[in-house]
Amino acid sequence: MAPEVENVSKKAPFQVFRADIYSLGICLHLMLLGCYPNEYDCDVKFRANNLDSECVDLIESMLSPFPVKRPTIEQIFEHPWM
């Protein structure tokens, strides 16, 4: 779940599509590494796994805690790793 979605109970607005990009980043991370980004030792796997630097860049941008810094779906399709 995207960080900003936690504030839904406080009726704080958020951009649904930006939250979806975060979720897609979680799915991509899980598919490539077999663990969620917040799991114990997963950060070590992320850095030590021989992932292409462009792949790492894409995942990190999708998982940005700041919604406005996440790429749009169009930008993801244009990303060199894609």
Gaussian input, Z-matrix of N, CA and C with variables (Angstrom, degrees):
# hf/3-21g

backbone

0 1
 N
 C     1     B1
 C     2     B2     1     A1
 N     3     B3     2     A2     1     D1
 C     4     B4     3     A3     2     D2
 C     5     B5     4     A4     3     D3
 N     6     B6     5     A5     4     D4
 C     7     B7     6     A6     5     D5
 C     8     B8     7     A7     6     D6
 N     9     B9     8     A8     7     D7
 C    10    B10     9     A9     8     D8
 C    11    B11    10    A10     9     D9
 N    12    B12    11    A11    10    D10
 C    13    B13    12    A12    11    D11
 C    14    B14    13    A13    12    D12
 N    15    B15    14    A14    13    D13
 C    16    B16    15    A15    14    D14
 C    17    B17    16    A16    15    D15
 N    18    B18    17    A17    16    D16
 C    19    B19    18    A18    17    D17
 C    20    B20    19    A19    18    D18
 N    21    B21    20    A20    19    D19
 C    22    B22    21    A21    20    D20
 C    23    B23    22    A22    21    D21
 N    24    B24    23    A23    22    D22
 C    25    B25    24    A24    23    D23
 C    26    B26    25    A25    24    D24
 N    27    B27    26    A26    25    D25
 C    28    B28    27    A27    26    D26
 C    29    B29    28    A28    27    D27
 N    30    B30    29    A29    28    D28
 C    31    B31    30    A30    29    D29
 C    32    B32    31    A31    30    D30
 N    33    B33    32    A32    31    D31
 C    34    B34    33    A33    32    D32
 C    35    B35    34    A34    33    D33
 N    36    B36    35    A35    34    D34
 C    37    B37    36    A36    35    D35
 C    38    B38    37    A37    36    D36
 N    39    B39    38    A38    37    D37
 C    40    B40    39    A39    38    D38
 C    41    B41    40    A40    39    D39
 N    42    B42    41    A41    40    D40
 C    43    B43    42    A42    41    D41
 C    44    B44    43    A43    42    D42
 N    45    B45    44    A44    43    D43
 C    46    B46    45    A45    44    D44
 C    47    B47    46    A46    45    D45
 N    48    B48    47    A47    46    D46
 C    49    B49    48    A48    47    D47
 C    50    B50    49    A49    48    D48
 N    51    B51    50    A50    49    D49
 C    52    B52    51    A51    50    D50
 C    53    B53    52    A52    51    D51
 N    54    B54    53    A53    52    D52
 C    55    B55    54    A54    53    D53
 C    56    B56    55    A55    54    D54
 N    57    B57    56    A56    55    D55
 C    58    B58    57    A57    56    D56
 C    59    B59    58    A58    57    D57
 N    60    B60    59    A59    58    D58
 C    61    B61    60    A60    59    D59
 C    62    B62    61    A61    60    D60
 N    63    B63    62    A62    61    D61
 C    64    B64    63    A63    62    D62
 C    65    B65    64    A64    63    D63
 N    66    B66    65    A65    64    D64
 C    67    B67    66    A66    65    D65
 C    68    B68    67    A67    66    D66
 N    69    B69    68    A68    67    D67
 C    70    B70    69    A69    68    D68
 C    71    B71    70    A70    69    D69
 N    72    B72    71    A71    70    D70
 C    73    B73    72    A72    71    D71
 C    74    B74    73    A73    72    D72
 N    75    B75    74    A74    73    D73
 C    76    B76    75    A75    74    D74
 C    77    B77    76    A76    75    D75
 N    78    B78    77    A77    76    D76
 C    79    B79    78    A78    77    D77
 C    80    B80    79    A79    78    D78
 N    81    B81    80    A80    79    D79
 C    82    B82    81    A81    80    D80
 C    83    B83    82    A82    81    D81
 N    84    B84    83    A83    82    D82
 C    85    B85    84    A84    83    D83
 C    86    B86    85    A85    84    D84
 N    87    B87    86    A86    85    D85
 C    88    B88    87    A87    86    D86
 C    89    B89    88    A88    87    D87
 N    90    B90    89    A89    88    D88
 C    91    B91    90    A90    89    D89
 C    92    B92    91    A91    90    D90
 N    93    B93    92    A92    91    D91
 C    94    B94    93    A93    92    D92
 C    95    B95    94    A94    93    D93
 N    96    B96    95    A95    94    D94
 C    97    B97    96    A96    95    D95
 C    98    B98    97    A97    96    D96
 N    99    B99    98    A98    97    D97
 C   100   B100    99    A99    98    D98
 C   101   B101   100   A100    99    D99
 N   102   B102   101   A101   100   D100
 C   103   B103   102   A102   101   D101
 C   104   B104   103   A103   102   D102
 N   105   B105   104   A104   103   D103
 C   106   B106   105   A105   104   D104
 C   107   B107   106   A106   105   D105
 N   108   B108   107   A107   106   D106
 C   109   B109   108   A108   107   D107
 C   110   B110   109   A109   108   D108
 N   111   B111   110   A110   109   D109
 C   112   B112   111   A111   110   D110
 C   113   B113   112   A112   111   D111
 N   114   B114   113   A113   112   D112
 C   115   B115   114   A114   113   D113
 C   116   B116   115   A115   114   D114
 N   117   B117   116   A116   115   D115
 C   118   B118   117   A117   116   D116
 C   119   B119   118   A118   117   D117
 N   120   B120   119   A119   118   D118
 C   121   B121   120   A120   119   D119
 C   122   B122   121   A121   120   D120
 N   123   B123   122   A122   121   D121
 C   124   B124   123   A123   122   D122
 C   125   B125   124   A124   123   D123
 N   126   B126   125   A125   124   D124
 C   127   B127   126   A126   125   D125
 C   128   B128   127   A127   126   D126
 N   129   B129   128   A128   127   D127
 C   130   B130   129   A129   128   D128
 C   131   B131   130   A130   129   D129
 N   132   B132   131   A131   130   D130
 C   133   B133   132   A132   131   D131
 C   134   B134   133   A133   132   D132
 N   135   B135   134   A134   133   D133
 C   136   B136   135   A135   134   D134
 C   137   B137   136   A136   135   D135
 N   138   B138   137   A137   136   D136
 C   139   B139   138   A138   137   D137
 C   140   B140   139   A139   138   D138
 N   141   B141   140   A140   139   D139
 C   142   B142   141   A141   140   D140
 C   143   B143   142   A142   141   D141
 N   144   B144   143   A143   142   D142
 C   145   B145   144   A144   143   D143
 C   146   B146   145   A145   144   D144
 N   147   B147   146   A146   145   D145
 C   148   B148   147   A147   146   D146
 C   149   B149   148   A148   147   D147
 N   150   B150   149   A149   148   D148
 C   151   B151   150   A150   149   D149
 C   152   B152   151   A151   150   D150
 N   153   B153   152   A152   151   D151
 C   154   B154   153   A153   152   D152
 C   155   B155   154   A154   153   D153
 N   156   B156   155   A155   154   D154
 C   157   B157   156   A156   155   D155
 C   158   B158   157   A157   156   D156
 N   159   B159   158   A158   157   D157
 C   160   B160   159   A159   158   D158
 C   161   B161   160   A160   159   D159
 N   162   B162   161   A161   160   D160
 C   163   B163   162   A162   161   D161
 C   164   B164   163   A163   162   D162
 N   165   B165   164   A164   163   D163
 C   166   B166   165   A165   164   D164
 C   167   B167   166   A166   165   D165
 N   168   B168   167   A167   166   D166
 C   169   B169   168   A168   167   D167
 C   170   B170   169   A169   168   D168
 N   171   B171   170   A170   169   D169
 C   172   B172   171   A171   170   D170
 C   173   B173   172   A172   171   D171
 N   174   B174   173   A173   172   D172
 C   175   B175   174   A174   173   D173
 C   176   B176   175   A175   174   D174
 N   177   B177   176   A176   175   D175
 C   178   B178   177   A177   176   D176
 C   179   B179   178   A178   177   D177
 N   180   B180   179   A179   178   D178
 C   181   B181   180   A180   179   D179
 C   182   B182   181   A181   180   D180
 N   183   B183   182   A182   181   D181
 C   184   B184   183   A183   182   D182
 C   185   B185   184   A184   183   D183
 N   186   B186   185   A185   184   D184
 C   187   B187   186   A186   185   D185
 C   188   B188   187   A187   186   D186
 N   189   B189   188   A188   187   D187
 C   190   B190   189   A189   188   D188
 C   191   B191   190   A190   189   D189
 N   192   B192   191   A191   190   D190
 C   193   B193   192   A192   191   D191
 C   194   B194   193   A193   192   D192
 N   195   B195   194   A194   193   D193
 C   196   B196   195   A195   194   D194
 C   197   B197   196   A196   195   D195
 N   198   B198   197   A197   196   D196
 C   199   B199   198   A198   197   D197
 C   200   B200   199   A199   198   D198
 N   201   B201   200   A200   199   D199
 C   202   B202   201   A201   200   D200
 C   203   B203   202   A202   201   D201
 N   204   B204   203   A203   202   D202
 C   205   B205   204   A204   203   D203
 C   206   B206   205   A205   204   D204
 N   207   B207   206   A206   205   D205
 C   208   B208   207   A207   206   D206
 C   209   B209   208   A208   207   D207
 N   210   B210   209   A209   208   D208
 C   211   B211   210   A210   209   D209
 C   212   B212   211   A211   210   D210
 N   213   B213   212   A212   211   D211
 C   214   B214   213   A213   212   D212
 C   215   B215   214   A214   213   D213
 N   216   B216   215   A215   214   D214
 C   217   B217   216   A216   215   D215
 C   218   B218   217   A217   216   D216
 N   219   B219   218   A218   217   D217
 C   220   B220   219   A219   218   D218
 C   221   B221   220   A220   219   D219
 N   222   B222   221   A221   220   D220
 C   223   B223   222   A222   221   D221
 C   224   B224   223   A223   222   D222
 N   225   B225   224   A224   223   D223
 C   226   B226   225   A225   224   D224
 C   227   B227   226   A226   225   D225
 N   228   B228   227   A227   226   D226
 C   229   B229   228   A228   227   D227
 C   230   B230   229   A229   228   D228
 N   231   B231   230   A230   229   D229
 C   232   B232   231   A231   230   D230
 C   233   B233   232   A232   231   D231
 N   234   B234   233   A233   232   D232
 C   235   B235   234   A234   233   D233
 C   236   B236   235   A235   234   D234
 N   237   B237   236   A236   235   D235
 C   238   B238   237   A237   236   D236
 C   239   B239   238   A238   237   D237
 N   240   B240   239   A239   238   D238
 C   241   B241   240   A240   239   D239
 C   242   B242   241   A241   240   D240
 N   243   B243   242   A242   241   D241
 C   244   B244   243   A243   242   D242
 C   245   B245   244   A244   243   D243

   B1=1.4342
   B2=1.5343
   B3=1.2955
   B4=1.4588
   B5=1.5281
   B6=1.3208
   B7=1.4636
   B8=1.5327
   B9=1.3152
   B10=1.4593
   B11=1.5241
   B12=1.3040
   B13=1.4619
   B14=1.5336
   B15=1.3158
   B16=1.4653
   B17=1.5222
   B18=1.3235
   B19=1.4642
   B20=1.5213
   B21=1.3219
   B22=1.4581
   B23=1.5179
   B24=1.3185
   B25=1.4547
   B26=1.5345
   B27=1.3128
   B28=1.4655
   B29=1.5309
   B30=1.3214
   B31=1.4729
   B32=1.5228
   B33=1.3255
   B34=1.4587
   B35=1.5297
   B36=1.3191
   B37=1.4603
   B38=1.5275
   B39=1.3179
   B40=1.4528
   B41=1.5206
   B42=1.3289
   B43=1.4600
   B44=1.5213
   B45=1.3022
   B46=1.4611
   B47=1.5218
   B48=1.3239
   B49=1.4583
   B50=1.5287
   B51=1.3196
   B52=1.4676
   B53=1.5287
   B54=1.3210
   B55=1.4687
   B56=1.5283
   B57=1.3273
   B58=1.4647
   B59=1.5245
   B60=1.3177
   B61=1.4713
   B62=1.5221
   B63=1.3142
   B64=1.4666
   B65=1.5300
   B66=1.3244
   B67=1.4693
   B68=1.5235
   B69=1.3321
   B70=1.4611
   B71=1.5323
   B72=1.3286
   B73=1.4642
   B74=1.5216
   B75=1.3259
   B76=1.4672
   B77=1.5250
   B78=1.3260
   B79=1.4711
   B80=1.5205
   B81=1.3301
   B82=1.4590
   B83=1.5234
   B84=1.3105
   B85=1.4681
   B86=1.5238
   B87=1.3083
   B88=1.4656
   B89=1.5310
   B90=1.3166
   B91=1.4665
   B92=1.5284
   B93=1.3195
   B94=1.4588
   B95=1.5168
   B96=1.3330
   B97=1.4621
   B98=1.5240
   B99=1.3140
   B100=1.4585
   B101=1.5150
   B102=1.3293
   B103=1.4595
   B104=1.5206
   B105=1.3202
   B106=1.4608
   B107=1.5272
   B108=1.3227
   B109=1.4681
   B110=1.5233
   B111=1.3168
   B112=1.4677
   B113=1.5213
   B114=1.3346
   B115=1.4657
   B116=1.5213
   B117=1.3181
   B118=1.4576
   B119=1.5249
   B120=1.2820
   B121=1.4649
   B122=1.5221
   B123=1.3133
   B124=1.4620
   B125=1.5168
   B126=1.3168
   B127=1.4534
   B128=1.5242
   B129=1.3211
   B130=1.4655
   B131=1.5227
   B132=1.3288
   B133=1.4650
   B134=1.5265
   B135=1.3245
   B136=1.4591
   B137=1.5196
   B138=1.3165
   B139=1.4673
   B140=1.5314
   B141=1.3280
   B142=1.4594
   B143=1.5265
   B144=1.3171
   B145=1.4516
   B146=1.5235
   B147=1.2676
   B148=1.4597
   B149=1.5266
   B150=1.3087
   B151=1.4537
   B152=1.5193
   B153=1.2992
   B154=1.4470
   B155=1.5282
   B156=1.3179
   B157=1.4683
   B158=1.5289
   B159=1.3221
   B160=1.4601
   B161=1.5285
   B162=1.3346
   B163=1.4619
   B164=1.5207
   B165=1.3142
   B166=1.4603
   B167=1.5269
   B168=1.3177
   B169=1.4629
   B170=1.5265
   B171=1.3264
   B172=1.4593
   B173=1.5234
   B174=1.3185
   B175=1.4657
   B176=1.5258
   B177=1.3221
   B178=1.4655
   B179=1.5233
   B180=1.3254
   B181=1.4633
   B182=1.5217
   B183=1.3250
   B184=1.4659
   B185=1.5251
   B186=1.3271
   B187=1.4620
   B188=1.5295
   B189=1.3053
   B190=1.4570
   B191=1.5352
   B192=1.3382
   B193=1.4644
   B194=1.5250
   B195=1.3256
   B196=1.4635
   B197=1.5250
   B198=1.3231
   B199=1.4663
   B200=1.5318
   B201=1.3213
   B202=1.4705
   B203=1.5231
   B204=1.3294
   B205=1.4628
   B206=1.5250
   B207=1.3344
   B208=1.4596
   B209=1.5225
   B210=1.3220
   B211=1.4658
   B212=1.5279
   B213=1.3066
   B214=1.4638
   B215=1.5276
   B216=1.3134
   B217=1.4639
   B218=1.5277
   B219=1.3261
   B220=1.4648
   B221=1.5319
   B222=1.3208
   B223=1.4650
   B224=1.5266
   B225=1.3118
   B226=1.4635
   B227=1.5250
   B228=1.3279
   B229=1.4644
   B230=1.5248
   B231=1.3281
   B232=1.4497
   B233=1.5347
   B234=1.3077
   B235=1.4607
   B236=1.5341
   B237=1.3279
   B238=1.4722
   B239=1.5327
   B240=1.3223
   B241=1.4646
   B242=1.5229
   B243=1.3148
   B244=1.4599
   B245=1.5183
   A1=108.15
   A2=115.50
   A3=120.80
   A4=110.43
   A5=117.26
   A6=120.44
   A7=114.03
   A8=116.94
   A9=119.14
   A10=112.98
   A11=118.12
   A12=121.53
   A13=110.89
   A14=116.85
   A15=120.86
   A16=111.86
   A17=117.21
   A18=121.64
   A19=113.27
   A20=117.91
   A21=120.65
   A22=110.97
   A23=117.51
   A24=119.87
   A25=112.03
   A26=116.26
   A27=120.75
   A28=110.57
   A29=115.20
   A30=122.53
   A31=112.44
   A32=116.16
   A33=120.13
   A34=108.55
   A35=118.25
   A36=120.02
   A37=111.24
   A38=115.43
   A39=120.23
   A40=108.52
   A41=115.38
   A42=121.13
   A43=108.65
   A44=115.96
   A45=121.57
   A46=111.38
   A47=117.76
   A48=119.67
   A49=111.76
   A50=117.23
   A51=120.06
   A52=110.51
   A53=116.87
   A54=120.70
   A55=110.08
   A56=117.19
   A57=120.97
   A58=111.51
   A59=117.26
   A60=121.17
   A61=109.48
   A62=116.67
   A63=120.64
   A64=109.32
   A65=116.65
   A66=121.06
   A67=111.61
   A68=116.82
   A69=119.86
   A70=110.84
   A71=116.56
   A72=120.51
   A73=111.47
   A74=116.45
   A75=120.67
   A76=109.89
   A77=116.67
   A78=121.20
   A79=111.43
   A80=117.27
   A81=120.99
   A82=110.75
   A83=116.85
   A84=122.44
   A85=109.92
   A86=116.30
   A87=121.50
   A88=111.39
   A89=116.81
   A90=120.00
   A91=112.37
   A92=117.09
   A93=120.39
   A94=113.81
   A95=117.05
   A96=120.08
   A97=114.19
   A98=116.98
   A99=119.80
   A100=114.44
   A101=117.32
   A102=120.45
   A103=109.05
   A104=114.89
   A105=120.60
   A106=109.23
   A107=117.59
   A108=120.08
   A109=114.57
   A110=118.01
   A111=119.42
   A112=113.09
   A113=118.01
   A114=119.63
   A115=110.74
   A116=113.95
   A117=121.07
   A118=110.19
   A119=118.34
   A120=126.22
   A121=114.77
   A122=118.35
   A123=118.97
   A124=111.31
   A125=118.03
   A126=120.52
   A127=110.38
   A128=116.18
   A129=120.63
   A130=109.54
   A131=117.04
   A132=121.03
   A133=110.28
   A134=116.07
   A135=121.52
   A136=110.41
   A137=116.78
   A138=121.00
   A139=111.90
   A140=117.00
   A141=120.71
   A142=112.87
   A143=116.83
   A144=119.83
   A145=107.76
   A146=116.56
   A147=120.33
   A148=112.18
   A149=115.92
   A150=119.98
   A151=109.46
   A152=115.34
   A153=122.19
   A154=109.02
   A155=117.49
   A156=120.51
   A157=111.41
   A158=117.61
   A159=120.31
   A160=111.07
   A161=116.02
   A162=120.77
   A163=110.25
   A164=116.36
   A165=121.50
   A166=109.82
   A167=116.45
   A168=120.90
   A169=111.04
   A170=116.91
   A171=120.70
   A172=111.32
   A173=117.02
   A174=120.55
   A175=110.40
   A176=116.80
   A177=119.64
   A178=111.69
   A179=117.39
   A180=118.97
   A181=110.87
   A182=117.59
   A183=121.13
   A184=111.66
   A185=116.75
   A186=121.45
   A187=113.02
   A188=116.93
   A189=119.80
   A190=109.56
   A191=117.33
   A192=119.35
   A193=112.79
   A194=116.34
   A195=121.61
   A196=109.30
   A197=118.00
   A198=121.33
   A199=114.74
   A200=117.40
   A201=119.40
   A202=112.72
   A203=117.53
   A204=121.32
   A205=112.69
   A206=117.67
   A207=120.60
   A208=109.89
   A209=116.78
   A210=118.51
   A211=111.50
   A212=115.10
   A213=120.06
   A214=107.73
   A215=117.10
   A216=120.02
   A217=110.22
   A218=117.34
   A219=120.83
   A220=110.86
   A221=116.17
   A222=120.01
   A223=110.76
   A224=117.00
   A225=120.22
   A226=109.90
   A227=117.14
   A228=120.62
   A229=111.84
   A230=117.35
   A231=121.68
   A232=112.84
   A233=117.40
   A234=121.11
   A235=109.62
   A236=117.51
   A237=120.53
   A238=114.22
   A239=118.00
   A240=119.51
   A241=111.33
   A242=116.32
   A243=120.37
   A244=110.17
   D1=134.02
   D2=179.25
   D3=-63.10
   D4=144.73
   D5=-177.43
   D6=-54.01
   D7=-38.06
   D8=-176.97
   D9=-71.70
   D10=-19.32
   D11=179.98
   D12=-70.31
   D13=-23.51
   D14=178.34
   D15=-60.46
   D16=-24.70
   D17=-177.65
   D18=-88.99
   D19=6.82
   D20=-177.70
   D21=-59.51
   D22=-38.40
   D23=-179.91
   D24=-63.99
   D25=-21.72
   D26=177.85
   D27=-90.44
   D28=8.43
   D29=179.96
   D30=60.05
   D31=28.60
   D32=175.59
   D33=-79.13
   D34=131.35
   D35=-179.33
   D36=-71.96
   D37=151.94
   D38=174.47
   D39=-150.27
   D40=161.58
   D41=-179.45
   D42=-90.12
   D43=114.78
   D44=-174.79
   D45=-60.24
   D46=-44.67
   D47=-176.99
   D48=-66.05
   D49=-34.79
   D50=176.78
   D51=-67.45
   D52=-36.43
   D53=176.23
   D54=-66.89
   D55=-36.60
   D56=177.34
   D57=-64.71
   D58=-36.30
   D59=177.62
   D60=-63.15
   D61=-40.45
   D62=176.70
   D63=-59.32
   D64=-46.34
   D65=-179.86
   D66=-62.60
   D67=-38.44
   D68=176.53
   D69=-64.78
   D70=-36.48
   D71=176.19
   D72=-63.22
   D73=-38.94
   D74=176.28
   D75=-62.59
   D76=-45.39
   D77=179.88
   D78=-61.91
   D79=-43.92
   D80=179.17
   D81=-62.68
   D82=-44.08
   D83=177.89
   D84=-59.42
   D85=-45.75
   D86=-179.05
   D87=-64.15
   D88=-42.44
   D89=-179.83
   D90=-65.89
   D91=-38.17
   D92=-176.12
   D93=-82.88
   D94=-31.05
   D95=-174.31
   D96=-115.57
   D97=-15.76
   D98=179.35
   D99=77.36
   D100=17.03
   D101=178.02
   D102=-151.72
   D103=158.55
   D104=177.16
   D105=-80.55
   D106=149.65
   D107=-177.46
   D108=-56.96
   D109=-28.91
   D110=-176.76
   D111=-94.17
   D112=5.72
   D113=178.16
   D114=-75.07
   D115=153.18
   D116=178.42
   D117=-56.53
   D118=133.47
   D119=179.05
   D120=67.70
   D121=1.75
   D122=-179.20
   D123=-70.61
   D124=-33.62
   D125=177.86
   D126=-61.95
   D127=-37.01
   D128=177.50
   D129=-64.51
   D130=-43.69
   D131=177.57
   D132=-60.69
   D133=-41.63
   D134=-177.75
   D135=-61.02
   D136=-43.52
   D137=-178.48
   D138=-77.30
   D139=-36.68
   D140=-174.15
   D141=-86.20
   D142=-23.40
   D143=-179.75
   D144=-67.39
   D145=144.34
   D146=-176.09
   D147=-79.82
   D148=50.91
   D149=176.90
   D150=-74.48
   D151=142.63
   D152=175.95
   D153=-57.73
   D154=142.29
   D155=-178.29
   D156=-61.91
   D157=-31.21
   D158=177.37
   D159=-68.68
   D160=-34.66
   D161=176.46
   D162=-65.75
   D163=-45.15
   D164=178.16
   D165=-60.23
   D166=-43.60
   D167=178.61
   D168=-59.10
   D169=-44.86
   D170=-179.69
   D171=-63.31
   D172=-48.03
   D173=-179.06
   D174=-61.93
   D175=-46.27
   D176=-179.32
   D177=-61.84
   D178=-38.16
   D179=179.62
   D180=-69.75
   D181=-37.40
   D182=178.93
   D183=-67.85
   D184=-29.66
   D185=-177.71
   D186=-96.90
   D187=16.53
   D188=178.06
   D189=-59.34
   D190=135.31
   D191=176.98
   D192=-70.01
   D193=-11.12
   D194=-179.83
   D195=-103.85
   D196=108.84
   D197=-175.25
   D198=-52.35
   D199=-38.29
   D200=-178.13
   D201=-69.04
   D202=-17.12
   D203=178.55
   D204=-89.70
   D205=-8.52
   D206=178.46
   D207=-77.00
   D208=144.65
   D209=178.68
   D210=-71.04
   D211=155.84
   D212=172.09
   D213=-79.18
   D214=169.76
   D215=178.48
   D216=-63.53
   D217=-34.40
   D218=177.05
   D219=-64.51
   D220=-41.82
   D221=179.07
   D222=-66.90
   D223=-34.20
   D224=177.37
   D225=-64.38
   D226=-45.08
   D227=179.55
   D228=-63.82
   D229=-28.05
   D230=178.99
   D231=-87.70
   D232=-7.53
   D233=-177.37
   D234=-64.15
   D235=141.24
   D236=-178.34
   D237=-56.39
   D238=-33.21
   D239=-179.50
   D240=-67.74
   D241=-32.42
   D242=179.96
   D243=-73.03

